[in-house]
Amino acid sequence: MKAEEQLTSFLDEDEYQDVTLNKGVTQRIMLVAANFRKEVTSTVLWLSSFKLRIQCFKVTPFSQGDDLFLTIDQIIPTKDAEDFMIGLAAKAQDEVEGVEAEKARHASRRDFWAMLLPIMNAKSQLFRTASPTTKNWISTNAGSRGILISFVVTREAARAEIYIDTGSGDLNKSIFDRLHAEAGAIEAQFGEALIWERLDSKRACRIKAEQPGSIYDRDQWPAMIDYMVDALIRLDETFRSRLADLTARLPR
């Protein structure tokens, strides 16, 4: 009997052309031998950690009278451990994919800041000492202790912000509340509505200007950068003197 006929018979198919051993792009490998060297089993276990379905079968021939027999034992993965190993392989692959995704995020952020900083530095000296980073934010002092002015990018937004964290939650809230009391005048000077986040469950407070935009869509970068640079310069012009006067008058 031809090999094609044996396969169709074994897999219960009428036509050899209907036989599918590996659906899609999946792969399955079965190694059969009387014995496996350590180098082979080590390689098999390593490949298994990348979700490649690979099995080792140990075969032992023997005779009884005129009859020949063959015992087949699956040694990798063992029957009892197969589900466990599949789970470990999936977890390991998820971790690998997570590391690769993190590298991609870091590369995108570094490239974004490398594009933004020269544009910012051509218009202002606020970030002249800053360097591209893998973080999703870059900050500099807003002229008062514990108050930062920052660029921030996320998967959903591009923003410029004032971040208030003097180390004292009460002082932070007091600064924020006094600024918020002048919100109308501040927003009129800034030129657009701001988002005021007192963050009552946290020590710090935030005042930000933002628009939709994704750090992971490079086509959006030019528009995001134009907005962020312009917004941050306007934030600095709006808040720097106010913050200096306010913090000088507040009790420590």
N, C-alpha and C positions, 0 to 999 in steps of 0.2 A: 504494500500500500504506500502511495506517495505521501510525503510529509504534509502537503496541502490537505489531502483527504483525511489524514489522521487528526490534523488540527480542527477541521470543520466537524468531524465526528465528535471529538472530545469537547468542543465548545458548543455543540448542538446547533450548528449553523448549516444552512443548506448550500450556500455558496462561499467559497474561500474569500471572495471580494467583500463579503459581509463581516468577516472576522476583524475585530478591532482589539488589538492587544493593549494599546495605550491610548486612551481617549484624550483628545486635545493635545496639550504639550506635556502631559504627565509621563513619567518614566518609571519603570519597574524592572529591577534587576534581581535575578536569582542565580546564585553561585552554587554549584554542586561539585563536591569533591570527597575523597575518602578522608582527607585531613586538611586542615587549614593552618597555614603558618601564621605566627603572631602578627607579622607585617600586614597580612591580608585582613585579619579580623580587626586590627586597629584602624585600617583604612575604611573598612565597612562601617565601623561605629562612627568615625568622623563624618563620612558621607551622610549617615543617617541623621546627624544633627542639622543638616540642611534640607530636611524634608524629602530627601530622595528615598524612595521605598526600595530597600535592598535587603535581601535575605540570604542566609547561608544554610545550605542543607548538607549534612554529612550522610554519605551513603555507605552501607556495608553489605557486600554480597556474601551469600553463603548458600550451601547446597544441602539438600536432604534427599538422599537417594539419587534418583535421576533428575530431580527437580532443582531449579535454580531460583533463589529468592534474593530480594534486595530490600533492606530496611532503610528507611529515610527518616532522619531526625533533623528538625529545624533547630539550629543552634544559635543563630542570630537573626532577629531577636528571639529569645525563648518564648514559648507559647504564653507563659504566665506574665512575662514582662513586656510583651509586644505593645499593649495599649499604653503602658507606662512609658515606654521609650518613645512612642509616637507623641505622647504628651510633652515629654522632655524636648523632643525635636522641635515641636511647635513653639514651645516657650523660648528655646534657644534662638529659633529663627525670628521670633517676634523681637527679641532683644537685639539681634543683629540689625533688623529693619529699623528698630528704634534708634540705634546708634547712627545708622546711615541717615535717617531723617533729621537727627539732631545736627549732623555735619552739614546737611543741606541748608538747614535753617541758619546755622552760624555763617555759612558762606554767603547766603543771601543778605544777611544783616551787615556783614563786613563790606560787601560790595555796595550796599545802599549808602552806608556812611561815607564810603570812599567817594561816592558821587556827590553827596550832600555837602560835605565839609568845605571843599573848594568854593562852591557856590556861596555858602554862608560867609566864608572868610573874605570873599571879594566885596561883601557888603557890610561886614561887621567884624570886630576883633574879639567878640565874646568867646568864640571857640577856637582861637588861634593856636592854643596848645593841645587841643583834643586830637585824638587819633582814631581811625576806624576800629570798631570793636565788634565782638560777637553778641553783645547784649542788645536788647531791643530799645535801649534808651541811651542818651548822652546828656550829661548835665554840666552846668557850671554855676558858680555862686551868683545870686541875684543882687548882691551888694549888701546883704544883711546876714548875720550869723544864723545858720540853720535854715536858710531859705534858698532853694535852688530854682533855676530856670532850665527847662529841659525840652529836648526833642524826644518823642516817643512814637514808635511804630508797632503795630500789631497786625494780626491777620485781617482785621476789619477796619482799622482806623489809622489816620496819620494826625498827630497832634503836637502842639506846643503847650507847655504848662508851667505854672508856678506851683512848686511843691514845698509845703511849709512843715518842717519838722525840726524844731529847735531842741528837741530832747524832752520837752515838757508838754504833755497833752493839754494842760490848762492854758499855757501860753499860746500854743498853736491855735486852739479854739478862739482865744481872745483876739489874736491877730486876724484870723479868718472873719470873725463876726464884725470887727470894725471895718474891714475891707468890704464885706458884703453889705454893710449899711450904706456904702457909697456905690453900690452896684450900678445904679443908673448913670452916674457921672463917669464911672470907670468904663462901662461898656460904650458910652458915647465917645469917649476919647479913643478907645481901642478900635471902634468901627464895626463891631458886630457883637452879638450876644455871646456870653461866656457860659461855661458849665461850671457851676459852683458845687463842689463836693466837700461838705464838712466832715464826712466820714466819721460819724459819731461812734462807731464801734472800734475805731482805730485811733492811734495817737496823732497821726499826721492829718493834714488837710490838703486839698488840691483845687486849683482853679485852672481850667483848661479851655483851649479852643481846638476843635477838631473837625475833620471831615472824613467821609468814608474813603477807604483805600487799603490795599493789601500789600504788605511787604513781599509777599510771594508771587506777585504779578508785576514783572519788570516793566511791562508796558505802562503801568500806572505811576511808575517812579517819578518821571519829570513833573507831572501835575502835583503829586504829593510833596515833592521837594519845594516847588515854587510856593505852595501854600504854607508849608511848615516854616520855611525861612522868613517869609513875609510876616506870618503870625508871631513868630518868636521875637522878631525885631520890634513889632508893635507892642507885644507884651512887656518887653524890657523898657520901652519908652513910657508905657502906661504905669508900670508898677515900681520901678526902681526908686524914684524919689519918694513915692508914697510909703514904700516899705521902710526906707531909711528914716523918715520922719516918725512913722508909727512905732517902730521898734525902739527908737531913741526915747520915746515918751512912756513906754510901757514899763511897769515895775518888773524886776527880775525875780 
